[in-house]
Amino acid sequence: LGGPNTCLRLFANLSPDLPVAAIMIQEISPKILPAFVKKFAENVPWKVEVAQDRLVIEQGTCYISSYENVVTLEMNADHEACLKIGASTEQPLDALFSSAADLFERHTLGILLTGIGNDGAEGFARIKRRAGATIAQQINTCVYPNLVQCAVEQGVVDFLVNENDLSATITTLINRVDHAEA
């Protein structure tokens, strides 16, 4: 989660060739989400889609959902990781991060950017328990620092990163896990 401009800059500088898919939650009305996704896709090298129920996740694709929905991950009958879209919850980031950690364990990378509230800290804790990694935007660069501050205070952030260094940090962490597999 983060402001649209922060996310746009991040994905503009992040290679879609990385062996990952991304799920992004935005505080945006579901009514304007398709137009937002279309505009976002015009400005980044990633394939960008609206997150939809039962959609199988694919490498190099960024799925965007409204904060008004809860997005979790699960295996389908063919043992493919797919999105599950449910009714809204007060803690959609916790739900997403926790389901990703349960499914991908140490291959999970949670990223928390600017926002209000405490959503995300519990999900970050689950990621860490499953040996994944967590990144948060440096508090002093957040427009709304509450989400990050809560996660930092709970000790569940592995890396506090300046906005300008997010894509390089993400790439390094993904490559580290990918090379450990070889």
N, C-alpha and C positions, 0 to 999 in steps of 0.2 A: 504494500500500500504506500502510496506517496502522491504528491501533487503530479498532475498530468505532465507538466514541463520537466520535472525531475525524471519521471519514467521515460519520457520521450528522449531526453539526452542519454539516459542509461542504455536504452535499447538501440539508439542510433550508433553507439560506440561498442556494442556487444555483438560479437560474431554469431550469426545464426548457424555456423558450422560446429559450434560446441555441441557435445553429445548430450544435450538437455532439451527439455521443453520448459516453458515458463507459464505460470498462472499469476495473473495480476488482478488485484481487487481494487476498484476505484470507487470513491464516494460520488456516484453519478446515478442519475435516474435511469432505470431500465428502458425508458421510452426513447432516450437519446443515445443509448449505448451503441446501436448499430452504426449511427453516423460518426460517433466518436471513434469506433474501431476502424472504420473506413479511412478517416483522416489520419489516425495513428499509423495505419499500414502504409500510407503514402510517404511517411517520413522516416521509416526504419527499414533495415534490410531483412527483418524477420517476416515470416508469414504470420499474419495476425487474424484471429478469429474471435467471434463472440463465444464465450463459454456456453456450451449446451449440454444438456443431460445425455449421458451415455456416449459422448464423443470420445473416441480413442485418442489419447494424446500422442503426438508425433514430435520427433526431434526437430528443432529449428522453428517451432511454432510457439507463439505467445497467445495464450487464451485470456481474454479480458472479461471480467464479470463486474456487475454492480455490487456494491456493499449491501444492497438490499436482499441479495440472495446468499445462500450458503453454498460454497463449492467445496466438495471433498473429493478424494480420489479413492478408487477401489479397483479391483480386478474384475473383469467381465468373465463370462462363461468360457471365452477363448484364451483366458489368462493374459489379457492385454490390459494395461493400465488405462482407466477411463475416468472421465469427469462424472460426478453426480451432483446435480443441482437440486437443492431443497429449499424449503421455506426459510424465511429470514430468521436469524438468531442474533442475539446481542453481541456475540463474540465470533463473527465469521472468520477472522484471521486465525484464532485458536483452532477452530474446526478444520480449516485448510491445512495449517501447519501440522496439526496432530495426525490427520489422515495421511499426509505425505510422509511423515516420519514412520508411521506404522507400515506403510507400503514399501518405501524405499530405504528405510533405515539410514545407514551411513552415507548413502548417496543423496540425502536430502540437504538442500541449502535454502534456509529461510532468510528472507530479506525484509527488514522493517524500515520504512521511511517515515516521513512526517505524518502526524495525525493526532487526533484527540482521543483520550480515554486510555484504557489499559489492555485493550485487545491485542493479542499476539504474544504476550509474555508467557502464558501457560503453554501455548503451542511451541514456542521457542524452547521451553524446558523439556518438552517431549522430544524435540529434535535432538537436543543435547544428550538426553538419556539413550537415544538410539544411535549415538555416535555421529550424527550429522553435524553441520556447521551453521552458525547464525551470524548474520551481518546486520548492523544497524547504521543508519546515517548519523554522523556526528551531530550531537544535540544542538550545538551552536549554529548549525546550518539548516536546521528544521524550521519551517514556518510555524508549525504546531508541534512542539517537542514532547507532548505527553506520552504518546505510544512508546517512543524510544526511551524516555526517562524511566517509565515503569519497568521496561525490560532490563535496563541497565541496573536499576535499584534491586531487582530480583536476581541479578548475577547470571542472566541467561544469554548474554551477548558475547560472542567470541571475538568479533572484530567491530570496532567503531571506526567508520571510514568517512572521510570527506567525500561529498557528492562527486567531485571530479575524479576520485579514485575508485568509485564503485565498480565500473566495468573491468578495470585491471585486476582488482581484488577478486571479483567473481571468477574471471578467467583463470587466475592463478589457482584458486581453490578447486575449480572443476578439473583442471589439468592435473593437479596433485592427486585427486581421487582416481582419475582415469589412468594415470601412470602407475599407481599402486596396484591396479588390476592386472597390468601387463606382466 
